[in-house]
Amino acid sequence: MTESKILTRDQAIQQAERWHAEGKQLVFTNGCFDIVHLGHIDYLEKARNLGDRLILGLNTDASVSCIKGPLRPVVNEYARARLMAALEFVDAVTLFDEPTPLELIEAVQPDILVKGDDYSVANIVGADFVLGHGGRVETISLVPGYSTTKLIERIKQSF
């Protein structure tokens, strides 16, 4: 079941079109989601509650390394995609390799674009596109003290 929620870009576009045709409100978010923790779970659950279906754009291993450095990701893209797909509140997972998710956002045309409140709407990639198509952009409060980078640092300090 979880693998059936992992879609190619073309499959994600087709699924988004079907959900739109059914009148569903599509929520989109993206990220690396390396070493899943409470902050991720809380964020994704809240994102899904903003609409009817949640599409998650997941950075490929190559794009994570570009963003986070050569030692990341810790968990490979296949495992990260399976973990995200296993969450009941994630309806579809699709990988993207570009520096930003803009092309993917434009392709699936979400009604609601979501990022953490460590972003301002002005700095969220795709916000202009979603707002320009009558959608909305939301930020979600992050759980204090949870970040993968900080978690990795704590693990390194324990050795």
C-alpha positions in Angstrom: 0.0 0.0 0.0 2.7 2.5 0.9 4.5 2.1 -2.4 1.3 2.8 -4.3 1.3 6.3 -2.8 4.8 7.0 -4.3 4.2 8.5 -7.7 6.2 9.6 -10.6 5.8 13.3 -11.6 3.4 12.3 -14.4 1.4 10.1 -12.1 1.3 12.9 -9.5 -0.1 15.3 -12.1 -2.7 12.8 -13.2 -3.7 12.1 -9.6 -3.9 15.8 -8.9 -6.2 16.3 -11.9 -8.5 13.5 -10.7 -8.7 14.9 -7.2 -9.4 18.4 -8.6 -12.1 16.9 -10.8 -13.6 15.4 -7.6 -13.7 18.8 -6.0 -10.9 18.0 -3.5 -8.8 20.7 -2.0 -5.1 19.8 -2.7 -2.5 20.7 -0.2 1.2 20.7 -1.3 4.3 20.8 0.8 7.9 19.8 0.2 11.1 19.0 2.0 14.0 16.6 2.6 12.4 14.7 5.6 15.7 13.1 6.5 15.6 11.3 9.9 11.8 11.6 10.6 11.0 13.1 14.0 8.1 14.6 15.9 8.5 18.0 14.1 7.9 16.3 10.8 4.9 14.4 12.0 3.2 17.4 13.6 3.9 19.6 10.5 2.5 17.1 8.0 -0.5 16.2 10.0 -1.4 19.9 10.3 -0.7 20.5 6.6 -3.1 17.7 5.7 -5.8 19.1 7.9 -5.8 22.3 5.8 -7.4 20.4 2.8 -8.7 17.1 1.5 -5.5 15.6 0.0 -1.8 16.1 0.8 0.8 15.8 -1.9 4.4 15.8 -0.6 7.3 16.8 -2.9 10.4 15.0 -1.6 13.9 16.1 -2.5 16.0 13.4 -4.2 19.2 12.4 -2.6 21.2 14.6 -5.0 19.1 17.7 -4.2 19.4 17.0 -0.5 23.2 16.9 -0.8 23.2 20.2 -2.7 21.1 21.8 0.0 22.5 20.2 3.2 26.0 19.1 2.2 27.8 15.9 1.1 27.1 13.9 4.2 23.3 14.2 3.7 20.9 12.7 3.4 21.4 10.1 6.1 18.4 8.1 4.9 18.2 7.4 1.1 15.3 8.7 -1.1 13.6 5.3 -1.4 13.5 4.8 2.3 12.4 8.4 2.9 9.6 8.1 0.3 8.4 4.9 1.9 8.4 6.4 5.4 6.4 9.5 4.2 4.0 7.3 2.2 3.3 5.2 5.3 1.9 8.2 7.1 -1.9 8.1 7.0 -2.2 11.9 6.4 0.1 11.9 3.4 -1.9 11.0 0.2 0.9 11.1 -2.4 4.7 11.4 -2.5 6.6 12.4 -5.5 10.4 13.1 -5.8 11.9 16.2 -7.4 15.5 16.8 -8.3 15.4 20.5 -9.2 16.9 23.1 -6.9 13.3 24.2 -5.9 9.9 22.5 -6.2 8.5 25.3 -8.4 8.1 23.1 -11.5 6.3 20.4 -9.4 4.1 23.0 -7.8 3.1 24.4 -11.2 2.5 20.9 -12.5 0.2 19.7 -9.7 -1.5 23.1 -9.1 -2.3 22.8 -5.4 -5.0 24.9 -3.8 -3.0 25.3 -0.7 0.8 25.6 -0.5 2.3 25.0 3.0 5.7 25.6 4.6 6.9 25.9 8.2 6.7 29.3 9.9 10.5 29.6 9.6 9.5 30.9 6.1 7.6 34.1 5.3 5.0 33.9 2.5 7.3 36.2 0.4 10.1 33.6 0.6 8.1 30.5 -0.2 8.9 29.1 -3.6 5.7 28.8 -5.6 3.6 31.2 -3.5 3.2 33.7 -6.4 2.0 30.9 -8.6 -0.5 29.5 -6.1 -1.8 32.9 -5.1 -2.1 33.9 -8.8 -4.3 30.9 -9.4 -6.7 31.7 -6.6 -5.1 29.4 -4.0 -3.7 30.3 -0.6 -0.3 29.9 1.1 -0.1 28.9 4.8 2.7 28.6 7.3 2.6 26.1 10.1 4.1 26.6 13.5 7.1 24.3 14.0 7.5 22.2 17.2 10.3 23.9 19.1 13.5 21.9 19.5 13.0 19.5 16.6 15.2 19.7 13.5 17.1 17.0 11.7 20.3 19.1 11.7 20.1 19.6 15.5 19.3 15.9 16.0 22.4 14.8 14.0 24.5 17.2 16.0 23.2 15.7 19.3 24.0 12.2 18.0 27.5 13.2 17.0 28.1 14.7 20.4 27.1 11.5 22.2 30.0 9.6 20.7 
